Amino acid sequence: MLKDITIGQYIPGESLIHRLDPRTKILVVIIYMTALFIINNAIGYYFILLFSLNIILLSRVPVKYYLKGLKPLLIIIILTVSLHIFMTPGTIIAEIGPLAVTKEGLKQGVFMGTRLILLVTVTSVLTLTTTPMTLTDGIERLLNPFKRIGVPAHELAMMMTIALRFIPTLIEETDKIMKAQMARGADFESGNIVQRAKALIPLLVPLFLGAFRRADELAMAMEARCYRGGENRTRMKQLMYTSLDTGAMFITIIFLMFAIYTRLAA
Amino acid sequence: MTTKILARISLLAAFGLILQFFSFPLPFFPEYLRYDAAEVPALIAAFAIGPWAGVLVDLGKNLLSFLIGNAPAGIIGITANFIAGATFAFVAGVIYSINKTKGRAVFALSCGVIATTIVMVVSNYYWLLPLWGIPRNAILPLLTASIIPFNLFKGGLTGLFTFVLYKKVKGYLEPAVSRKNEALAEK
């Protein structure tokens, strides 16, 4: 069960999107999402589709990875689209038994479906072209100005760094304990809900204790190396804005303005 | 925040992420509403360290699943998960911190489940379901048919797990208590 876990979905590459600064990418995604919720008519959707397709092509990541990201959402997309198609009152254009398809419903359904797909795809672009560590760095730098109002930017980034480092270790430990318990006759993969829940207990107890032990050892090791928070800390890899980032931000802001325009004009 | 607490919170967040992989479908619910015990580390943190630690563990867990691209429902999904988990951990943690007894733990967890369900109903009604594009007139049946029972059931099971587990790991987390137990055992 644990061996099919893949941590991270980063696809290495040298495309324009890969080379952007993580801070730019996060900001672009935020602006893009705002635009996605501003847009409310066909021209706007057509435009944002075009923009998104361009980003996907620029990222040079095979389309099948984006489709894979959409798969778990299939049910909710179908649910949303059909709810709109069948439940919006308006001009009836077709009837399937007791259900009536309306023109307005069809339009709304297509819009909402597109919005959901784009929402997921754009976050996929972010995680497919950026390593989790780079993203963490980007988040820390973006949150830095909010330190003054009490946002623990450095601590949060440190947490992410430690957690990312220890996920493989914990998975290995889980695997080891699972095998040890299975050798004693434990069954994790079948049975009804009560049996499954009960089977988890002998797995969770040693894992919890192991996690706490590791955390305490790590804290001691960090303090022995004079870790004292984020103040005056230097880093090996500095994030730097390039002209590429300026260009990307410029295009995104024009895009946002256009999105606002399509809504106001309609 | 001391380094020790920082490290503990980080490890618990990583642990929560791993627990997400052990999900199983619940009876009577659609296949996509699966149960996982991922909130348990956040609750243990809320009990052992403090309510804010629980919130941070949950924030860490959700940020991680976003960073490694393991969030099937994207940004809305992790936001919803964070709201639910943080409410649960915070409410349970605050109530438990007032008086740390066994009975109080049960009360704290039950309050947590109820608070989570209320918060999820409100946030789904006004914000999350409209964000998914579910039409207004379909929200109410969805709420009563799936969100309320699912949250109550999920919260209840998580609470049960936490209660059973916390009893077993408490000795290690609260050294004063464990030393007393050891002394008793020696007698």
Interface residues (C-beta under 8 A of the other chain):
Chain A: M1 L2 I5 I7 G8 Q9 Y10 M33 G69 P72 L73 I75 I76 L79 T80 L83 H84 M87 T88 Q108 F111 M112 G113 R115 L116 L119 V120 T123 S124 T127 L128 P132 L135 T136 I139 P152 E155 L156 M158 M159 M160 T161 I162 A163 L164 F166 I167 L170 I171 T174 F188 N192 I193 R196 A197 L200 I201 L204 V205 L207 F208 L209 A211 F212 R214 A215 D216 L218 A219 M220 M222 E223 Y227
Chain B: M1 T2 T3 K4 L6 A7 R8 I9 S10 L11 L12 A13 A14 F15 L17 I18 F21 F22 F24 L26 P27 P30 E31 Y32 Y35 A37 V40 P41 I44 L56 L59 G60 L63 L64 F66 L67 I68 G69 N70 A71 P72 A73 G74 I75 I76 W132 G133 I134 P135 N137 A138 L157 L160 F161 V164 L165 K168 V169 Y172 L173
